[in-house]
Amino acid sequence: MFGPRLSSIFKSRWMALLWAALVLWMAVDFVGVDTSGGDDGNEATVGTDVTGQPVTDGDIAALKHVLEDH
């Protein structure tokens, strides 16, 4: 689509590493980095969801429980 063809990128290990680094850089630039330092609540937060609400360990445990049942 944009840039060089993937078959030409992966012919060289260094070009593949450069491509991967640029993809990661673009992802961090697009999403951003959470520098708030966490929440002082009872549960530790591991980030935020799409709505901006903190994701807690309890939320992750509930999601694992749902995924293991299916």
mmJSON file of the N, C-alpha and C atoms, coordinates in Angstrom:
{"data_MODEL":{"atom_site":{
"group_PDB":["ATOM","ATOM","ATOM","ATOM","ATOM","ATOM","ATOM","ATOM","ATOM","ATOM","ATOM","ATOM","ATOM","ATOM","ATOM","ATOM","ATOM","ATOM","ATOM","ATOM","ATOM","ATOM","ATOM","ATOM","ATOM","ATOM","ATOM","ATOM","ATOM","ATOM","ATOM","ATOM","ATOM","ATOM","ATOM","ATOM","ATOM","ATOM","ATOM","ATOM","ATOM","ATOM","ATOM","ATOM","ATOM","ATOM","ATOM","ATOM","ATOM","ATOM","ATOM","ATOM","ATOM","ATOM","ATOM","ATOM","ATOM","ATOM","ATOM","ATOM","ATOM","ATOM","ATOM","ATOM","ATOM","ATOM","ATOM","ATOM","ATOM","ATOM","ATOM","ATOM","ATOM","ATOM","ATOM","ATOM","ATOM","ATOM","ATOM","ATOM","ATOM","ATOM","ATOM","ATOM","ATOM","ATOM","ATOM","ATOM","ATOM","ATOM","ATOM","ATOM","ATOM","ATOM","ATOM","ATOM","ATOM","ATOM","ATOM","ATOM","ATOM","ATOM","ATOM","ATOM","ATOM","ATOM","ATOM","ATOM","ATOM","ATOM","ATOM","ATOM","ATOM","ATOM","ATOM","ATOM","ATOM","ATOM","ATOM","ATOM","ATOM","ATOM","ATOM","ATOM","ATOM","ATOM","ATOM","ATOM","ATOM","ATOM","ATOM","ATOM","ATOM","ATOM","ATOM","ATOM","ATOM","ATOM","ATOM","ATOM","ATOM","ATOM","ATOM","ATOM","ATOM","ATOM","ATOM","ATOM","ATOM","ATOM","ATOM","ATOM","ATOM","ATOM","ATOM","ATOM","ATOM","ATOM","ATOM","ATOM","ATOM","ATOM","ATOM","ATOM","ATOM","ATOM","ATOM","ATOM","ATOM","ATOM","ATOM","ATOM","ATOM","ATOM","ATOM","ATOM","ATOM","ATOM","ATOM","ATOM","ATOM","ATOM","ATOM","ATOM","ATOM","ATOM","ATOM","ATOM","ATOM","ATOM","ATOM","ATOM","ATOM","ATOM","ATOM","ATOM","ATOM","ATOM","ATOM","ATOM","ATOM","ATOM","ATOM","ATOM","ATOM","ATOM","ATOM","ATOM","ATOM","ATOM"],
"id":[1,2,3,4,5,6,7,8,9,10,11,12,13,14,15,16,17,18,19,20,21,22,23,24,25,26,27,28,29,30,31,32,33,34,35,36,37,38,39,40,41,42,43,44,45,46,47,48,49,50,51,52,53,54,55,56,57,58,59,60,61,62,63,64,65,66,67,68,69,70,71,72,73,74,75,76,77,78,79,80,81,82,83,84,85,86,87,88,89,90,91,92,93,94,95,96,97,98,99,100,101,102,103,104,105,106,107,108,109,110,111,112,113,114,115,116,117,118,119,120,121,122,123,124,125,126,127,128,129,130,131,132,133,134,135,136,137,138,139,140,141,142,143,144,145,146,147,148,149,150,151,152,153,154,155,156,157,158,159,160,161,162,163,164,165,166,167,168,169,170,171,172,173,174,175,176,177,178,179,180,181,182,183,184,185,186,187,188,189,190,191,192,193,194,195,196,197,198,199,200,201,202,203,204,205,206,207,208,209,210],
"type_symbol":["N","C","C","N","C","C","N","C","C","N","C","C","N","C","C","N","C","C","N","C","C","N","C","C","N","C","C","N","C","C","N","C","C","N","C","C","N","C","C","N","C","C","N","C","C","N","C","C","N","C","C","N","C","C","N","C","C","N","C","C","N","C","C","N","C","C","N","C","C","N","C","C","N","C","C","N","C","C","N","C","C","N","C","C","N","C","C","N","C","C","N","C","C","N","C","C","N","C","C","N","C","C","N","C","C","N","C","C","N","C","C","N","C","C","N","C","C","N","C","C","N","C","C","N","C","C","N","C","C","N","C","C","N","C","C","N","C","C","N","C","C","N","C","C","N","C","C","N","C","C","N","C","C","N","C","C","N","C","C","N","C","C","N","C","C","N","C","C","N","C","C","N","C","C","N","C","C","N","C","C","N","C","C","N","C","C","N","C","C","N","C","C","N","C","C","N","C","C","N","C","C","N","C","C","N","C","C","N","C","C"],
"label_atom_id":["N","CA","C","N","CA","C","N","CA","C","N","CA","C","N","CA","C","N","CA","C","N","CA","C","N","CA","C","N","CA","C","N","CA","C","N","CA","C","N","CA","C","N","CA","C","N","CA","C","N","CA","C","N","CA","C","N","CA","C","N","CA","C","N","CA","C","N","CA","C","N","CA","C","N","CA","C","N","CA","C","N","CA","C","N","CA","C","N","CA","C","N","CA","C","N","CA","C","N","CA","C","N","CA","C","N","CA","C","N","CA","C","N","CA","C","N","CA","C","N","CA","C","N","CA","C","N","CA","C","N","CA","C","N","CA","C","N","CA","C","N","CA","C","N","CA","C","N","CA","C","N","CA","C","N","CA","C","N","CA","C","N","CA","C","N","CA","C","N","CA","C","N","CA","C","N","CA","C","N","CA","C","N","CA","C","N","CA","C","N","CA","C","N","CA","C","N","CA","C","N","CA","C","N","CA","C","N","CA","C","N","CA","C","N","CA","C","N","CA","C","N","CA","C","N","CA","C","N","CA","C","N","CA","C","N","CA","C","N","CA","C","N","CA","C"],
"label_alt_id":[null,null,null,null,null,null,null,null,null,null,null,null,null,null,null,null,null,null,null,null,null,null,null,null,null,null,null,null,null,null,null,null,null,null,null,null,null,null,null,null,null,null,null,null,null,null,null,null,null,null,null,null,null,null,null,null,null,null,null,null,null,null,null,null,null,null,null,null,null,null,null,null,null,null,null,null,null,null,null,null,null,null,null,null,null,null,null,null,null,null,null,null,null,null,null,null,null,null,null,null,null,null,null,null,null,null,null,null,null,null,null,null,null,null,null,null,null,null,null,null,null,null,null,null,null,null,null,null,null,null,null,null,null,null,null,null,null,null,null,null,null,null,null,null,null,null,null,null,null,null,null,null,null,null,null,null,null,null,null,null,null,null,null,null,null,null,null,null,null,null,null,null,null,null,null,null,null,null,null,null,null,null,null,null,null,null,null,null,null,null,null,null,null,null,null,null,null,null,null,null,null,null,null,null,null,null,null,null,null,null],
"label_comp_id":["MET","MET","MET","PHE","PHE","PHE","GLY","GLY","GLY","PRO","PRO","PRO","ARG","ARG","ARG","LEU","LEU","LEU","SER","SER","SER","SER","SER","SER","ILE","ILE","ILE","PHE","PHE","PHE","LYS","LYS","LYS","SER","SER","SER","ARG","ARG","ARG","TRP","TRP","TRP","MET","MET","MET","ALA","ALA","ALA","LEU","LEU","LEU","LEU","LEU","LEU","TRP","TRP","TRP","ALA","ALA","ALA","ALA","ALA","ALA","LEU","LEU","LEU","VAL","VAL","VAL","LEU","LEU","LEU","TRP","TRP","TRP","MET","MET","MET","ALA","ALA","ALA","VAL","VAL","VAL","ASP","ASP","ASP","PHE","PHE","PHE","VAL","VAL","VAL","GLY","GLY","GLY","VAL","VAL","VAL","ASP","ASP","ASP","THR","THR","THR","SER","SER","SER","GLY","GLY","GLY","GLY","GLY","GLY","ASP","ASP","ASP","ASP","ASP","ASP","GLY","GLY","GLY","ASN","ASN","ASN","GLU","GLU","GLU","ALA","ALA","ALA","THR","THR","THR","VAL","VAL","VAL","GLY","GLY","GLY","THR","THR","THR","ASP","ASP","ASP","VAL","VAL","VAL","THR","THR","THR","GLY","GLY","GLY","GLN","GLN","GLN","PRO","PRO","PRO","VAL","VAL","VAL","THR","THR","THR","ASP","ASP","ASP","GLY","GLY","GLY","ASP","ASP","ASP","ILE","ILE","ILE","ALA","ALA","ALA","ALA","ALA","ALA","LEU","LEU","LEU","LYS","LYS","LYS","HIS","HIS","HIS","VAL","VAL","VAL","LEU","LEU","LEU","GLU","GLU","GLU","ASP","ASP","ASP","HIS","HIS","HIS"],
"label_asym_id":["A","A","A","A","A","A","A","A","A","A","A","A","A","A","A","A","A","A","A","A","A","A","A","A","A","A","A","A","A","A","A","A","A","A","A","A","A","A","A","A","A","A","A","A","A","A","A","A","A","A","A","A","A","A","A","A","A","A","A","A","A","A","A","A","A","A","A","A","A","A","A","A","A","A","A","A","A","A","A","A","A","A","A","A","A","A","A","A","A","A","A","A","A","A","A","A","A","A","A","A","A","A","A","A","A","A","A","A","A","A","A","A","A","A","A","A","A","A","A","A","A","A","A","A","A","A","A","A","A","A","A","A","A","A","A","A","A","A","A","A","A","A","A","A","A","A","A","A","A","A","A","A","A","A","A","A","A","A","A","A","A","A","A","A","A","A","A","A","A","A","A","A","A","A","A","A","A","A","A","A","A","A","A","A","A","A","A","A","A","A","A","A","A","A","A","A","A","A","A","A","A","A","A","A","A","A","A","A","A","A"],
"label_entity_id":["1","1","1","1","1","1","1","1","1","1","1","1","1","1","1","1","1","1","1","1","1","1","1","1","1","1","1","1","1","1","1","1","1","1","1","1","1","1","1","1","1","1","1","1","1","1","1","1","1","1","1","1","1","1","1","1","1","1","1","1","1","1","1","1","1","1","1","1","1","1","1","1","1","1","1","1","1","1","1","1","1","1","1","1","1","1","1","1","1","1","1","1","1","1","1","1","1","1","1","1","1","1","1","1","1","1","1","1","1","1","1","1","1","1","1","1","1","1","1","1","1","1","1","1","1","1","1","1","1","1","1","1","1","1","1","1","1","1","1","1","1","1","1","1","1","1","1","1","1","1","1","1","1","1","1","1","1","1","1","1","1","1","1","1","1","1","1","1","1","1","1","1","1","1","1","1","1","1","1","1","1","1","1","1","1","1","1","1","1","1","1","1","1","1","1","1","1","1","1","1","1","1","1","1","1","1","1","1","1","1"],
"label_seq_id":[1,1,1,2,2,2,3,3,3,4,4,4,5,5,5,6,6,6,7,7,7,8,8,8,9,9,9,10,10,10,11,11,11,12,12,12,13,13,13,14,14,14,15,15,15,16,16,16,17,17,17,18,18,18,19,19,19,20,20,20,21,21,21,22,22,22,23,23,23,24,24,24,25,25,25,26,26,26,27,27,27,28,28,28,29,29,29,30,30,30,31,31,31,32,32,32,33,33,33,34,34,34,35,35,35,36,36,36,37,37,37,38,38,38,39,39,39,40,40,40,41,41,41,42,42,42,43,43,43,44,44,44,45,45,45,46,46,46,47,47,47,48,48,48,49,49,49,50,50,50,51,51,51,52,52,52,53,53,53,54,54,54,55,55,55,56,56,56,57,57,57,58,58,58,59,59,59,60,60,60,61,61,61,62,62,62,63,63,63,64,64,64,65,65,65,66,66,66,67,67,67,68,68,68,69,69,69,70,70,70],
"pdbx_PDB_ins_code":[null,null,null,null,null,null,null,null,null,null,null,null,null,null,null,null,null,null,null,null,null,null,null,null,null,null,null,null,null,null,null,null,null,null,null,null,null,null,null,null,null,null,null,null,null,null,null,null,null,null,null,null,null,null,null,null,null,null,null,null,null,null,null,null,null,null,null,null,null,null,null,null,null,null,null,null,null,null,null,null,null,null,null,null,null,null,null,null,null,null,null,null,null,null,null,null,null,null,null,null,null,null,null,null,null,null,null,null,null,null,null,null,null,null,null,null,null,null,null,null,null,null,null,null,null,null,null,null,null,null,null,null,null,null,null,null,null,null,null,null,null,null,null,null,null,null,null,null,null,null,null,null,null,null,null,null,null,null,null,null,null,null,null,null,null,null,null,null,null,null,null,null,null,null,null,null,null,null,null,null,null,null,null,null,null,null,null,null,null,null,null,null,null,null,null,null,null,null,null,null,null,null,null,null,null,null,null,null,null,null],
"Cartn_x":[0.833,0.0,0.887,1.525,2.427,3.832,4.822,6.2,6.651,7.774,8.317,7.484,7.636,6.928,7.499,6.648,7.084,8.12,8.039,9.007,10.407,10.508,11.833,12.338,11.442,11.861,12.512,11.916,12.365,13.497,14.066,15.263,16.475,16.423,17.514,17.023,17.802,17.452,17.391,18.297,18.339,17.154,16.75,15.563,14.313,14.259,13.116,13.077,14.231,14.277,13.899,14.357,14.001,12.509,11.946,10.507,9.719,10.134,9.442,9.543,10.714,10.889,9.991,9.873,9.015,7.541,7.149,5.768,5.475,6.399,6.212,6.19,7.07,7.113,5.784,5.249,3.981,2.853,2.881,1.844,1.909,3.105,3.253,2.86,3.215,2.863,1.361,0.691,-0.752,-1.505,-1.114,-1.833,-1.36,-0.077,0.47,0.941,1.547,2.085,1.427,0.973,0.346,1.439,1.545,2.56,1.937,0.68,-0.004,0.526,1.175,1.752,0.805,-0.371,-1.295,-2.346,-3.179,-4.293,-4.048,-4.541,-4.351,-5.51,-6.327,-7.461,-7.013,-7.977,-7.671,-7.078,-7.546,-7.055,-6.031,-5.058,-4.053,-4.639,-4.4,-4.882,-3.758,-4.135,-3.149,-3.283,-4.161,-4.356,-5.784,-6.191,-7.559,-8.183,-9.516,-10.212,-10.564,-11.372,-11.721,-12.444,-13.234,-13.996,-13.178,-11.953,-11.103,-11.187,-12.01,-12.143,-10.95,-10.469,-9.33,-9.703,-8.784,-8.956,-8.252,-8.993,-8.434,-8.118,-7.438,-7.136,-8.419,-9.442,-10.73,-11.383,-11.26,-11.793,-11.092,-9.793,-9.02,-9.375,-9.556,-9.933,-11.307,-12.247,-13.579,-13.511,-12.684,-12.525,-11.893,-10.895,-10.284,-11.297,-12.15,-13.175,-14.135,-14.547,-15.461,-14.799,-13.54,-12.837,-12.551,-12.301,-12.009,-13.263,-14.44,-15.685,-16.08,-15.513,-15.912,-14.871],
"Cartn_y":[-1.171,0.0,1.247,1.533,2.672,2.168,2.84,2.462,1.288,0.698,-0.423,-1.682,-2.595,-3.87,-4.711,-5.489,-6.298,-7.335,-7.86,-8.866,-8.265,-6.977,-6.354,-5.955,-5.693,-5.317,-6.499,-7.679,-8.815,-9.601,-9.081,-9.688,-9.374,-8.279,-7.866,-7.859,-8.448,-8.472,-7.061,-6.205,-4.839,-4.017,-4.228,-3.519,-4.001,-5.291,-5.818,-5.22,-5.106,-4.493,-3.024,-2.326,-0.922,-0.776,-1.637,-1.6,-1.853,-2.848,-3.165,-2.004,-1.389,-0.251,0.914,1.15,2.239,1.945,0.671,0.306,0.533,0.127,0.347,1.824,2.592,4.035,4.672,4.261,4.803,4.433,3.214,2.789,3.608,3.822,4.622,6.063,6.58,7.947,8.103,7.107,7.166,6.98,5.987,5.661,6.526,6.749,7.516,6.616,7.233,6.516,7.064,6.167,6.581,6.927,8.189,8.639,9.111,8.724,9.206,8.568,7.421,6.793,5.899,5.638,4.718,5.435,4.655,5.151,4.789,5.594,5.327,4.548,3.889,3.106,1.795,0.966,-0.315,-1.315,-1.298,-2.243,-1.556,-2.307,-1.766,-1.686,-0.578,-0.441,-0.79,-1.374,-1.76,-0.922,0.054,0.91,1.398,1.898,2.368,1.677,1.612,1.033,2.128,1.799,2.74,3.962,3.768,4.884,5.74,5.337,6.099,5.633,4.623,4.088,3.192,3.193,2.325,0.845,0.046,-1.405,-1.983,-2.699,-3.236,-4.716,-5.26,-6.685,-7.518,-7.004,-7.698,-7.789,-6.724,-6.75,-7.805,-7.903,-8.883,-10.295,-10.501,-11.83,-12.227,-11.279,-11.577,-11.922,-11.217,-11.51,-12.887,-13.233,-14.567,-15.642,-15.403,-16.388,-16.607,-15.543,-15.661,-16.384,-16.075,-16.691,-18.159,-18.556,-19.957,-20.826,-20.225,-20.988,-21.318,-20.634,-20.861,-21.607],
"Cartn_z":[0.0,0.0,0.0,1.121,1.217,1.48,0.961,1.219,0.387,0.796,0.011,0.181,-0.773,-0.7,0.435,1.084,2.222,1.814,0.605,0.18,0.079,-0.233,-0.31,1.074,2.02,3.373,4.076,3.972,4.746,4.085,3.014,2.45,3.312,4.031,4.898,6.346,7.237,8.655,9.223,8.809,9.332,8.85,7.615,7.115,7.843,8.166,8.914,10.319,10.96,12.289,12.24,11.217,11.063,10.829,9.992,9.725,11.014,11.803,13.054,14.041,14.125,15.028,14.617,13.332,12.867,13.119,12.999,13.303,14.783,15.651,17.091,17.433,16.799,17.036,16.63,15.485,15.023,15.993,16.528,17.47,18.753,19.282,20.506,20.241,19.089,18.747,18.599,18.037,17.837,19.15,19.944,21.175,22.332,22.432,23.537,24.658,25.654,26.798,28.058,28.934,30.191,31.19,31.557,32.509,33.809,34.054,35.255,36.525,36.425,37.603,38.361,37.859,38.512,39.337,40.0,40.786,42.243,43.166,44.589,45.183,44.369,44.841,45.459,45.831,46.46,45.476,44.237,43.239,42.338,41.936,41.023,39.623,38.954,37.592,36.631,35.52,34.515,33.256,33.258,32.098,32.068,30.924,30.763,29.564,29.585,28.451,27.449,26.474,25.413,25.968,27.011,27.569,28.513,28.812,29.72,31.163,31.43,32.784,33.09,34.335,34.666,34.599,34.086,34.024,35.244,36.074,37.304,37.146,38.14,38.142,38.206,38.879,38.935,37.571,36.764,35.404,34.564,34.712,33.953,34.39,35.702,36.194,35.672,35.625,35.096,33.611,32.856,31.435,31.22,32.037,31.928,32.229,33.233,33.596,32.429,31.762,30.634,29.469,29.213,28.086,28.326,29.578,29.872,29.791,29.972,29.907,28.468,27.501,26.093,25.346],
"occupancy":[1.0,1.0,1.0,1.0,1.0,1.0,1.0,1.0,1.0,1.0,1.0,1.0,1.0,1.0,1.0,1.0,1.0,1.0,1.0,1.0,1.0,1.0,1.0,1.0,1.0,1.0,1.0,1.0,1.0,1.0,1.0,1.0,1.0,1.0,1.0,1.0,1.0,1.0,1.0,1.0,1.0,1.0,1.0,1.0,1.0,1.0,1.0,1.0,1.0,1.0,1.0,1.0,1.0,1.0,1.0,1.0,1.0,1.0,1.0,1.0,1.0,1.0,1.0,1.0,1.0,1.0,1.0,1.0,1.0,1.0,1.0,1.0,1.0,1.0,1.0,1.0,1.0,1.0,1.0,1.0,1.0,1.0,1.0,1.0,1.0,1.0,1.0,1.0,1.0,1.0,1.0,1.0,1.0,1.0,1.0,1.0,1.0,1.0,1.0,1.0,1.0,1.0,1.0,1.0,1.0,1.0,1.0,1.0,1.0,1.0,1.0,1.0,1.0,1.0,1.0,1.0,1.0,1.0,1.0,1.0,1.0,1.0,1.0,1.0,1.0,1.0,1.0,1.0,1.0,1.0,1.0,1.0,1.0,1.0,1.0,1.0,1.0,1.0,1.0,1.0,1.0,1.0,1.0,1.0,1.0,1.0,1.0,1.0,1.0,1.0,1.0,1.0,1.0,1.0,1.0,1.0,1.0,1.0,1.0,1.0,1.0,1.0,1.0,1.0,1.0,1.0,1.0,1.0,1.0,1.0,1.0,1.0,1.0,1.0,1.0,1.0,1.0,1.0,1.0,1.0,1.0,1.0,1.0,1.0,1.0,1.0,1.0,1.0,1.0,1.0,1.0,1.0,1.0,1.0,1.0,1.0,1.0,1.0,1.0,1.0,1.0,1.0,1.0,1.0,1.0,1.0,1.0,1.0,1.0,1.0],
"B_iso_or_equiv":[0.0,0.0,0.0,0.0,0.0,0.0,0.0,0.0,0.0,0.0,0.0,0.0,0.0,0.0,0.0,0.0,0.0,0.0,0.0,0.0,0.0,0.0,0.0,0.0,0.0,0.0,0.0,0.0,0.0,0.0,0.0,0.0,0.0,0.0,0.0,0.0,0.0,0.0,0.0,0.0,0.0,0.0,0.0,0.0,0.0,0.0,0.0,0.0,0.0,0.0,0.0,0.0,0.0,0.0,0.0,0.0,0.0,0.0,0.0,0.0,0.0,0.0,0.0,0.0,0.0,0.0,0.0,0.0,0.0,0.0,0.0,0.0,0.0,0.0,0.0,0.0,0.0,0.0,0.0,0.0,0.0,0.0,0.0,0.0,0.0,0.0,0.0,0.0,0.0,0.0,0.0,0.0,0.0,0.0,0.0,0.0,0.0,0.0,0.0,0.0,0.0,0.0,0.0,0.0,0.0,0.0,0.0,0.0,0.0,0.0,0.0,0.0,0.0,0.0,0.0,0.0,0.0,0.0,0.0,0.0,0.0,0.0,0.0,0.0,0.0,0.0,0.0,0.0,0.0,0.0,0.0,0.0,0.0,0.0,0.0,0.0,0.0,0.0,0.0,0.0,0.0,0.0,0.0,0.0,0.0,0.0,0.0,0.0,0.0,0.0,0.0,0.0,0.0,0.0,0.0,0.0,0.0,0.0,0.0,0.0,0.0,0.0,0.0,0.0,0.0,0.0,0.0,0.0,0.0,0.0,0.0,0.0,0.0,0.0,0.0,0.0,0.0,0.0,0.0,0.0,0.0,0.0,0.0,0.0,0.0,0.0,0.0,0.0,0.0,0.0,0.0,0.0,0.0,0.0,0.0,0.0,0.0,0.0,0.0,0.0,0.0,0.0,0.0,0.0,0.0,0.0,0.0,0.0,0.0,0.0],
"pdbx_formal_charge":[null,null,null,null,null,null,null,null,null,null,null,null,null,null,null,null,null,null,null,null,null,null,null,null,null,null,null,null,null,null,null,null,null,null,null,null,null,null,null,null,null,null,null,null,null,null,null,null,null,null,null,null,null,null,null,null,null,null,null,null,null,null,null,null,null,null,null,null,null,null,null,null,null,null,null,null,null,null,null,null,null,null,null,null,null,null,null,null,null,null,null,null,null,null,null,null,null,null,null,null,null,null,null,null,null,null,null,null,null,null,null,null,null,null,null,null,null,null,null,null,null,null,null,null,null,null,null,null,null,null,null,null,null,null,null,null,null,null,null,null,null,null,null,null,null,null,null,null,null,null,null,null,null,null,null,null,null,null,null,null,null,null,null,null,null,null,null,null,null,null,null,null,null,null,null,null,null,null,null,null,null,null,null,null,null,null,null,null,null,null,null,null,null,null,null,null,null,null,null,null,null,null,null,null,null,null,null,null,null,null],
"auth_seq_id":[1,1,1,2,2,2,3,3,3,4,4,4,5,5,5,6,6,6,7,7,7,8,8,8,9,9,9,10,10,10,11,11,11,12,12,12,13,13,13,14,14,14,15,15,15,16,16,16,17,17,17,18,18,18,19,19,19,20,20,20,21,21,21,22,22,22,23,23,23,24,24,24,25,25,25,26,26,26,27,27,27,28,28,28,29,29,29,30,30,30,31,31,31,32,32,32,33,33,33,34,34,34,35,35,35,36,36,36,37,37,37,38,38,38,39,39,39,40,40,40,41,41,41,42,42,42,43,43,43,44,44,44,45,45,45,46,46,46,47,47,47,48,48,48,49,49,49,50,50,50,51,51,51,52,52,52,53,53,53,54,54,54,55,55,55,56,56,56,57,57,57,58,58,58,59,59,59,60,60,60,61,61,61,62,62,62,63,63,63,64,64,64,65,65,65,66,66,66,67,67,67,68,68,68,69,69,69,70,70,70],
"auth_comp_id":["MET","MET","MET","PHE","PHE","PHE","GLY","GLY","GLY","PRO","PRO","PRO","ARG","ARG","ARG","LEU","LEU","LEU","SER","SER","SER","SER","SER","SER","ILE","ILE","ILE","PHE","PHE","PHE","LYS","LYS","LYS","SER","SER","SER","ARG","ARG","ARG","TRP","TRP","TRP","MET","MET","MET","ALA","ALA","ALA","LEU","LEU","LEU","LEU","LEU","LEU","TRP","TRP","TRP","ALA","ALA","ALA","ALA","ALA","ALA","LEU","LEU","LEU","VAL","VAL","VAL","LEU","LEU","LEU","TRP","TRP","TRP","MET","MET","MET","ALA","ALA","ALA","VAL","VAL","VAL","ASP","ASP","ASP","PHE","PHE","PHE","VAL","VAL","VAL","GLY","GLY","GLY","VAL","VAL","VAL","ASP","ASP","ASP","THR","THR","THR","SER","SER","SER","GLY","GLY","GLY","GLY","GLY","GLY","ASP","ASP","ASP","ASP","ASP","ASP","GLY","GLY","GLY","ASN","ASN","ASN","GLU","GLU","GLU","ALA","ALA","ALA","THR","THR","THR","VAL","VAL","VAL","GLY","GLY","GLY","THR","THR","THR","ASP","ASP","ASP","VAL","VAL","VAL","THR","THR","THR","GLY","GLY","GLY","GLN","GLN","GLN","PRO","PRO","PRO","VAL","VAL","VAL","THR","THR","THR","ASP","ASP","ASP","GLY","GLY","GLY","ASP","ASP","ASP","ILE","ILE","ILE","ALA","ALA","ALA","ALA","ALA","ALA","LEU","LEU","LEU","LYS","LYS","LYS","HIS","HIS","HIS","VAL","VAL","VAL","LEU","LEU","LEU","GLU","GLU","GLU","ASP","ASP","ASP","HIS","HIS","HIS"],
"auth_asym_id":["A","A","A","A","A","A","A","A","A","A","A","A","A","A","A","A","A","A","A","A","A","A","A","A","A","A","A","A","A","A","A","A","A","A","A","A","A","A","A","A","A","A","A","A","A","A","A","A","A","A","A","A","A","A","A","A","A","A","A","A","A","A","A","A","A","A","A","A","A","A","A","A","A","A","A","A","A","A","A","A","A","A","A","A","A","A","A","A","A","A","A","A","A","A","A","A","A","A","A","A","A","A","A","A","A","A","A","A","A","A","A","A","A","A","A","A","A","A","A","A","A","A","A","A","A","A","A","A","A","A","A","A","A","A","A","A","A","A","A","A","A","A","A","A","A","A","A","A","A","A","A","A","A","A","A","A","A","A","A","A","A","A","A","A","A","A","A","A","A","A","A","A","A","A","A","A","A","A","A","A","A","A","A","A","A","A","A","A","A","A","A","A","A","A","A","A","A","A","A","A","A","A","A","A","A","A","A","A","A","A"],
"auth_atom_id":["N","CA","C","N","CA","C","N","CA","C","N","CA","C","N","CA","C","N","CA","C","N","CA","C","N","CA","C","N","CA","C","N","CA","C","N","CA","C","N","CA","C","N","CA","C","N","CA","C","N","CA","C","N","CA","C","N","CA","C","N","CA","C","N","CA","C","N","CA","C","N","CA","C","N","CA","C","N","CA","C","N","CA","C","N","CA","C","N","CA","C","N","CA","C","N","CA","C","N","CA","C","N","CA","C","N","CA","C","N","CA","C","N","CA","C","N","CA","C","N","CA","C","N","CA","C","N","CA","C","N","CA","C","N","CA","C","N","CA","C","N","CA","C","N","CA","C","N","CA","C","N","CA","C","N","CA","C","N","CA","C","N","CA","C","N","CA","C","N","CA","C","N","CA","C","N","CA","C","N","CA","C","N","CA","C","N","CA","C","N","CA","C","N","CA","C","N","CA","C","N","CA","C","N","CA","C","N","CA","C","N","CA","C","N","CA","C","N","CA","C","N","CA","C","N","CA","C","N","CA","C","N","CA","C","N","CA","C","N","CA","C","N","CA","C"],
"pdbx_PDB_model_num":[1,1,1,1,1,1,1,1,1,1,1,1,1,1,1,1,1,1,1,1,1,1,1,1,1,1,1,1,1,1,1,1,1,1,1,1,1,1,1,1,1,1,1,1,1,1,1,1,1,1,1,1,1,1,1,1,1,1,1,1,1,1,1,1,1,1,1,1,1,1,1,1,1,1,1,1,1,1,1,1,1,1,1,1,1,1,1,1,1,1,1,1,1,1,1,1,1,1,1,1,1,1,1,1,1,1,1,1,1,1,1,1,1,1,1,1,1,1,1,1,1,1,1,1,1,1,1,1,1,1,1,1,1,1,1,1,1,1,1,1,1,1,1,1,1,1,1,1,1,1,1,1,1,1,1,1,1,1,1,1,1,1,1,1,1,1,1,1,1,1,1,1,1,1,1,1,1,1,1,1,1,1,1,1,1,1,1,1,1,1,1,1,1,1,1,1,1,1,1,1,1,1,1,1,1,1,1,1,1,1]
}}}
